[in-house]
Amino acid sequence: TNEDTISACLTGISSIPDAKKVDVDGTPEAVLYWIASLSKKWLLIFDNADGEPNMVKKYLPSNNTGDILITSRNPNMRSLTGNKSSIELDGMNVEDSIALLLKGSNLEEEITEPI
């Protein structure tokens, strides 16, 4: 929801096993650099990013091997994705939101157990 939250979450990513294997420094910049170097697919979620788009923009990885999901009440966030990649929603139930997330991340076929 703000830069402090984004920074803390990115710092937390440095403690996952794959990041630890390559000694990713605990800074947001190092984590973003590591994410940008990945060759496998990844998903980065900015939830309730209701500030201005430039707050999120500086935390976007520089490559396109993964997907980014931004949820926001700020219509200006479309400037980061363009209208073709933006979906305006009034609200969703839990099952529909999970289905949308899985479809958007191309994971729907890989999930075999109910969530």
MOSUL-V63018 format. One record per backbone hydrogen bond with DSSP energy under -1.0 kcal/mol. CO is the residue of the C=O (numbers start at 1). NH is the residue of the N-H. Records with the same first field share a line. If there is no record, write none. Layout:
CO = NH / NH
This chain:
2 = 6
3 = 7
4 = 8
5 = 9
6 = 10
7 = 11
8 = 12
9 = 13
12 = 15
13 = 16
16 = 20
17 = 21
19 = 24
20 = 23
27 = 31
28 = 32
29 = 33
30 = 34
31 = 35
32 = 36
33 = 37
35 = 38
42 = 67
44 = 69
46 = 71
48 = 50
52 = 55
53 = 57
54 = 58
56 = 59
57 = 60
67 = 44
69 = 46
71 = 49
74 = 77
75 = 78
76 = 79
77 = 80
78 = 82
83 = 86
93 = 97
94 = 98
95 = 99
96 = 100
97 = 101
98 = 102
99 = 103
100 = 104
101 = 105
102 = 107 / 108
103 = 106
107 = 110 / 111
